[in-house]
Amino acid sequence: MNETSVERQASRKSARAQVSRGLAVAVLLLACAASAARPYRGGVVATAYPQASEAALKMLDRGGNAVDAAVAAAFVAAVVGPYHSGVGGGGFALVHDAKSGATRALDFREVAPKAATRDMFLKDGKVVPALSTDGVLSVAVPGAVAGYLELLKTHGTLPPSVVLAPAIEAARKGLWVTPRYRSMTEGRLECLRKDPEASRIFLLKNARGEMDVPPVGHLVRQPDLARTLTTLAKQGAKGFYTGPVAQGIVDTVRSGGGILTMEDLASYKTRPREPLAGSYRGHRILTMPPPSAGGVALIQVLGALEILRPQGFALKDPEVVHLYVEAVRRAYVDRAKYLGDPDFSDVPTARLVSPGHIADLAGSIDAKKATSSLSLLPQSPNTQGSTLTDKPATLTPEPERKNTTHISVMDKNGNTVAMTTTVNYGFGSCVVAKGTGVLLNDEMDDFAAQPGVPNAYGLVTGEPNAIVPGKVPQSSMTPTLVFSKDEPTRVMLAVGSPGGSTIPTTVIQVISNIIDGGMDVARAVGEGRVHHQYLPDEMWVDRWGLEPATLSALEAKGHKVRRVEQWGDAEAVFIDSKTGLRFSGSDPRNEGFAMGQD
């Protein structure tokens, strides 16, 4: 047994010691996650950061439930992973109560400020590059704090002072710069340099006197954020949405020419949603409804695959990959045409996930050749007058462009949380509210700056996703629960991922890997991936995705294949219905950690 395997088999005490060593964690975890999932008898957790997983486990050890653990992890993630999520962002959560069998969905996404306008990112009728991703105008009203604390108040058992303590400590003590931190910072360096507070906190002056990416091992302390978190532990959400913290956020945004106001913050409200229901090979599935576009795509694609391959699905088979890609292509066409905030647009969700519509999608697929994306959605009323292209020049599906984080937790009683949270782009808007430590999102880019024109992820959305004050932007985030075939009220799998437009397909493939492939959860989150999103009209394949012969067969069918190094960071927890043993899996592509209670 090698050293990494020994460390993986060690007790939680040993795991905690590894976490406290900071810098060593990055190297350790990349290897650990590649091992088979180890079984646990108590609660299990998977997050993108060892410190966040450790915080979640502390809550479980103190007698807290899955919600206490997930909220603790989310606040720690806001400290140690500022490039992915934070208290200046927002997200979605699914919460399953094992005793009642009920599952609730909470939408705490950001909303457009009251002064937002439909054409705020246009000049002379054209989209201004970076205006919706960098700086104060890109900031939407944050929802993370309201969401986390509402979840805690409604479903948790521990007080905020206990749940926020690990995040406060992490902000005070600081985080060690890891290879992932450097990679993300390099991708947003020029943006970060434009904001004095962001530069001071996240960068380090180099030998030339320029603010630059810190070296691995540099300690990033955030005392201002620690004070803000302490305020939240004492005052609750009002400590963020009113008072000095809110004033600091507004003053920073307004001084740079932004539009956020104190009224925007004070009037922010979360939105309960009804989980979107579907099934796959006898397993009940609950996922996030609109304004998530990911849940609709997940139900559509899995439903189409079950029709097209009722006997099973093996992603390495070129014939099956072709069907999968064509199903995904059609799901993303529906996304572009119909999806947005259902409180502002008539989103035909029930029809889009109906058996009849899914059968129509499956029936429109030619098993012998690829379909041109533009033949499925040419210039239409939603895109007239826009510049609709099949190759957006801004698209860069590289690690530096990643964003978002996911947390999966199941406690010893079977209560389960799947929560995906984000600041949108890496380091969000690159703006830190002076004196608060709050890094603000750039969620305005998730709206259609101009219907039919691709955003930073190459996604094309239409009129239902146009900018309107108070509206929630369309999202790819897809927190999902899969239930046992034998006990349809018992969660079998909780899963989600970051990755912008690739989130839905990552979650789809993890589910298929487990149900169709019989993989354990650690292998399922680490398998190679394939993605399509309608436009650009190309199939992305990661370095572990497909064999050369398979790629050649797909190209012969007319698919344009693009090799991409890697994407996503799936985090999942799983329970074996036969043995009752629990497992957790963290994507080996990054620095996350899966843990559990013995």
N, C-alpha and C positions, 0 to 999 in steps of 0.2 A: 504493500500500500504506500503510495507516495505521500509527500509532506502535505500537499493540498487536501488529499482525502482524509488524512488524519485530523487536520484542522476542521474539516467539515463535520467530522464525527464527534468533535469535542463537545463538551457541555456548554450551556448558555454562558456560564461564567467565562469560559475561554473565549467564546465569541465576543462577549462584551469587552474583554481585554484587547481583542483585535481591533474593535471599533475605536477604542480610546487611543490607539496608536496613530490614528489619523492618516498619515501619508502611506503607511504600509497597506492600508485597506484597499486602495485602488488596484494594486497588483494582485492581492490575495483574491478579491472577489471575482475578477475576470476568469480566473481558473476555477474557483469554487462552483460558479453557476453552471459550468459545463458538466458537472457530475450529475449522477442520477439523484432524483429527489429523495430525501430521507424522510421516513415517516414520523409523525408526531401524534400524540394522543390528546393534546389540549388544543389551544388556539394556534392559528398560523397566520403569518403576515408576509407580504412581499411588497417592497417599495424600491424605488430607484436609488435610495441612499441608505447606507448601513446605519447612520445616525437616526434616520426616520424609522427604520425597522426596529431599532433598539428602543426608541421611545414608545412605539406601539406595544412592544412586548412588555415594557415596564407597566403600562396601563393594564394589560391583561394579568400580569403577575399581582397587581394590586387589587384584583377583583373587578376591574372594569370590563365593559363589554366591547364588542367590535366597533361601536361608534366612538367610544372613548379612545380606543387605540387608533382608529383612522384619523380622528381630528388631531390627536397628538402628533401623528406622523405628518399630517398636512402642514401644521405650523412649523415643525422642524424642517420639512422640505423647503418652506419659504425662506429659511435662513441659509441652509447649506446648498441649495440648488437655485439661486436667484435667476439663473438663465432659463429655468423651466417653469417655475411657478412662484407664487408669493402672495402676501396679503394685499398687494395692489392688483390682483388678478381676479379670476372667477372660475366657475366650474359646474360640474354635474355630479350627483351622487344617487346611487340606488342603495336603499337600506332594507334588509330583510329581517323580519322578526320571526325567529324560529317557533316561538310559542303560539302565536296567532296565525302564522303562515302568511302574513301580509307583507307586501313589498311596497315601499314608497319611493317616489322619485322627487328629487329636489333640484330645481334649476336656479343656481346662483351665479349665472353668467353675468357679465357686464352688460350695461345698456348704453345706448347713445345719449349724450348730454342733451338737455332741452334746447340748446342753441345749435345743435347739429343740423346741417342742411344736406339735401340730396346731392348737391354738386360741390361739396366743400373740398373735395380733392381734385377738382378739375380746373384747368386754365385753358381758355380758348377752346372749350369743348373736349379737351384731352386730359387723361389722367396724368397727374404730376408724380413722377417716380419718387418713392420713399416718403412722400408726405403722409401716407396712411400707416407707415411702419416706424418712422423715426421721429422722436420729438413730441412736444406737448399736444399738437393737434390730433395725434393718433390715439390719445388716451380716452377710453370709455369709463363710465362710472364703475368702480370696482365692486365686486360682489363676494369675494372670498371670505372676508371676515364675517359678514352677515350669514353666509352659508355655513361656515364651520361652526359658529356659535349657536346657530339655530339647530343644527343637527345635534349638538351637544345638549342643548336645553331640552329638546323634544325626545331624544332617544338615548342619551348618555346617562351614566350613573355617577360619574366623578365630577367634582367641582372644577371650574375653569382654572383655578390657581394650581391644581395638580396637573391638569392636562397640558397647560401651557408652560409648565416649569422646564421641561427639556428644551423647548425652543428658546426660552429666555436664557438658559444656561449656554446653549450653543451660540447665541448671538454675542454674549459677553465674552466667552472663551475664544471664539473665532473658529473659522473653518480652514483646513489645510487645502491649498491649491493642488488639484489633481490634474492628470492629463485631460480629463473631460472638461474641467474648468478652463484650462488653457485653450482647448479646441473651440469651445463655445465663445470664449472671449476674443480669440483671434478673428472669428467670423463677424463680430460686432464691434471691433476695436474703434473704428472711425466714429461710429455712432456713440459709443461710450465716451469718447474723448470730448464730444460736444457739450456734455453736461458736467459741470464742476463737481457736483456731489457724487455722481456715478463714477467719475474718474478718481476722486479721492478715496472712495470705498473699495472699488473693484480693480483698480489699476495700480501700477507702481512706477515711479520715475526711473527711467533707464540712465545709462552713462551719458547720453546726449541731452539729458534734461527733459525728455519727452515722457508723457504718461504712456505706459506700455503694459503688455501682458505680464503678470507676475510669474516668477519661476515656480516649478513644482516644489512644494514644501513651504511656500510663503504663507503666513498666517493672516487671514482676512477677518478682522474684528468688526462688529457692527453694534457699537454701544447705543446709537440712536434707535436702532430697531429693537434692541433689548428693552429700552424705556417704553417704546410704543407697545410692545407685547405685554409688558408689565401693566400698562394702563388698561389693556384689553382684559387681562386676568382680573382686574379689580372692577372695572366699569362695564364690561361687556361690549357689545357692538356699538353702543352710543359713544364709547371712547374713541371710535374710529370715524364715525359718520357725523359727529358734532364735536365742538370744542377745539383745542389746540392742534390735534393731529389733523383733523379735517381742514382747519385753517391753513396749516402748513402745506397740505396737498394743493389746495386751491390757489394759494399765493404763488407757489412754484409754477403751476400750470399757467395761471393768468399772466405772470410776469414774462413768460416766454411766448405769449400770444395765443394760448389755448383758450378753450371755451368752458371748461368745467367750473361749476359754481358750488357754493355751500348748499344751495337748495337742491342741486343734483344729488349730493351726498346724503343730505338729511331725508330725502324722499325715497331713497333706494329701498326696494322690497324684493325679497326672494319670491319664487313662484313654484308652488307644488305642481307636479305634473302626474298624469296617469302613465305608469310604465307601458311601453309598447310591447305587445305580446306576440310571440311567434312560436314555432317549433322546428326541431330538426331531428329526424329519425327517432321520433318518439320522446324526445327530450323537450320539455317546455322551456322557453327562453323569454326572459324579460330584459329589455334594453331601454335606452333613452329615446323618447319621442322628440319630434321637432320642438324647439329650434335645432336639436341635433339632427343632422342629416345622416349621421353614421348608423343610427339604429334602423332607419328605414332601409338603407343599403344592406345591412346585415341580414334582416329578415328576408329581403328580396333575393339576395344571392344564395343564401342557404336553401331557401324554398325552391329556387330554380335548379340548384344542383341536385336536390332530392328527386325532382321530376326527371332530370336528365340522366342521372346515375342512381337509380333506386337501390342498386345492389351495393353501393359504396363509392368512395371517392379517394383516389390516390393521386396526389398532386404531382408526382414525378412522371406520370403517364402523359405524353404529349397530347393525346386526344382529350384527356380530362382537363389538362391545363388550358387548352383552347376553349373548352366549354366554360370553364371558370372565368377566364378573361372576358369572354363575350358577355357573360352574365353581369360581371362587374361593370363593363362598359355601359350596359343598358341602365344599371342602377345609377350611375353617375350622370347619365343623360336626364333621368327623372329628377335627380338632385338639381341640375342646372335649370330645369323647366319649372319646378313646382315648390321647392322647399325654402322656407324662411320661418320667421316668428309667427306662430299660429294666432297670436293675439293681434296681429296687424294684417295678416294675409289669410286668404281662404286656402289653407294647405290641405289637399285631399289625402290625408294620411291613411284613412281607412281603405280607400280605393287602392292606394299604392302598395299596401301590404296584403291585399285581398288575394285569396287563392286564384281567382280568375285573372287578375292582372299579372300575378307571378307566372301563371301558366302561359299567358300571352308573351311575356318576356322570354321565357324558355323556348316557346314555339317559334319565335322569330330568329333564333340562332341557326346559322348554317353550320353544320358539323364539319364541312369540308374547307371552309375558307373564312378569313377574318372579314368583319364588316367595317367599312369606313365610318368613323365616328361622325363626320360631317353629313353623311347620308342619313344618320339617325336624327340629327338635330341641325339642319341647315339654318340660314338666316330666318328668324321668326319674329313675331311681334315683340317678343321679349328682348331681342337682340338687334332690332333694326336701328341703323344709325351708329352702331358700335363697331369696334374693330375686333371682330371675332377671328382669331387665328388658331391654327393647330400647333403652334410652337411658340409659347410665350417666352420672350427672351430673358425674363427675370427668374425663371425657374431654376433653382439650384438644390436638388435633393441630396445634400451632403450633411454630415453630422453638424456642421456649424449652423445649419438652418433649422435644426430640430428645436422643438419646444415642448412644453407641456410635461406633466408627470402623472402617473397613475398609482393608486394605492388599493390593494386588495387585502381584506382582513376577514377571517372567520374565527369566532371565539369558541370556547369549549362547548357552549350550548347550541352552536349552529347559527347564531346570529351572524349576519354577513353584510359587509359593505364593499361596494365597488365604486370608487370615487376618482374622477379624472379632473385635474385642475391645471390652470395655465396662466401665463402672462402673454400668450400668443407667440410672438417671435422670440428668438434668443435675447434675454435681458429686456424683453418687452419693448417699451418706448425708449429705453436707455435714460430715462429721467427718474431721478430720485428726489422725492419731496424733501426739501431742506429741513433739517432738524428732526425728521421722523424716521429716517432709514427706509422708508417705504418706496420700493421700486415699482413704478407704474406700468401698466399694461399698454400694448398698442393694438387693442382689440378692434379698433375701428377698421382695420384692414380686413376683418372677416366679413364686413359688408361688401356689397357690390359698389365700388366707387363709381363705376359706370356699368350698368347691366350688360353682360356679355363680354366684359374685359377681364382677363385673368388677374387674380390677386397674387400675393407673394408665393403661394404654393402652386401656381398654375391653374387654380380652380376657377372655372367659369360659373357664375351664378346670375340669375335673372332678376326680374322685377320684384318677386316676393322678398328678395334680400336687399332691396334698395335702402339707403339710409333714411331713417325717420326718428325724430326725438323719442326717447323712451323705449326704443325697439331693441330686442336682443339680436345680435348678429348670428347668422347661420354658423354651425359648428360641426367639426368632424368627430368630436369626442364621443366615444362609444362605450361607456361603462356597461358591463353586461353580466347577467346571472344566468347560468344554465342549471336546470333542475334534474334530479334523478328520474330516470325513466319509470322506476317502480314506485317512487314516492314523489309525485309532482309538486308537493309543497316543500320539499327538502332541497336546499341548494347543493349542487354537486360541484360547480365551478364558478368562481368569480374572476373576471378578467377584464383588462383594458390596456391601453398603450398610449404613448405620445406618438407624434410623427405627422402632424398636420393632415394633409389629404390622404396619407397612407394608413391612418388609424383604423378605419373600418375594415380594410382588407387584412391588416395584421390580426385583428380580433377574430375575423372569420377563419383565418388559417389556423390560429391556435385552437379554436373550437373543433375544426375538422381534424386537426392532428390528434386530438384526444378521442373524439367520437369515432372517426373513420380509421385513423391510424393506430389507435390503441396505445399511443405514447403516454409516458408519464409526464407530469406537468413541467418538469425541468427541461426535458427534451422538447416538449411541444412549444415552449416559448423561444427556444433557441434554433429551431429549424429554419432553413432558407425560405425566402419570401418572394412572391410575385405580385405585382400591382399594375392596375390600369385605372385611369380616372376620366375617360372620355377624351379630354384634351389635356396635354398634347396627345396625339394619337400614337402612343407607343407603349409597349409593355416593359415595365421595369423588372429586372431580375437581380437579386442581390448575389453576393459572391458565393453563397452557399445554396443558391436556389435550384438551378437545373443543370443537367449534364449537357455538354456540347451537342450531342446527337439529338437531344430533346429540343434544344434551341434551334437547331437546323430544321427539324420537322415543323416547328412553329413558324419559322421564317418562310418555309415552303407554303404554308397556309396563308401567307400575306401579313403576318404580324411584324411590326418593326420593333426589334428587341433593343433595349438599352440596358447595359450592365451598370449597376449602381453599387458602390461599395457595401453599404448597409443602411438600414433605417429602422426606426421603432425602438421600443424598450418595453416589451410586454411584461406585465406583472400579474401573477395568477396564484390562486389558492384552490385546492381541490380536496374533496373527501371521497374516499372509496366506500360506496354504499354497502359493500359486502362485509368489509372488516371494520368500518368506522374510523380507519386511520386517516389522518390529514396530511397533506403535502403542500409545499409552497415552491414556486418557481420564479426566479428573477432572470430576466433576459441577459445572457452572457455577453451581449454586444456592448454593455455599458458597466456601470460601477455599482449596480444595485445589490440587494442582499435579501434572501429569503430565510425566514426564521420561524421557530415554533416552540410550543411548550411540550415538554416530555410528559 
